[in-house]
């Protein structure tokens, strides 16, 4: 059974600390304000099925305001940049 730790902007309690001590993967790609296919969940399921142990940075939010404020956008962009910088694989 693989161990996957999923980190999202809404649920990032460990401050970027890799508790699994495994490779990290950033799921970079279209989100389209939540309107596009949720391909991120499909990738996560495939990683689990393959038995890959990793930390997954998923920028897709479960609840996203379709009319985000400037502050919301800045917070999202900063989270993404910080996790892109620390990811082993993008």
Helices and strands as residue ranges (DSSP letters): E 4-8, E 24-26, G 32-34, H 39-49, E 54-58, H 70-86
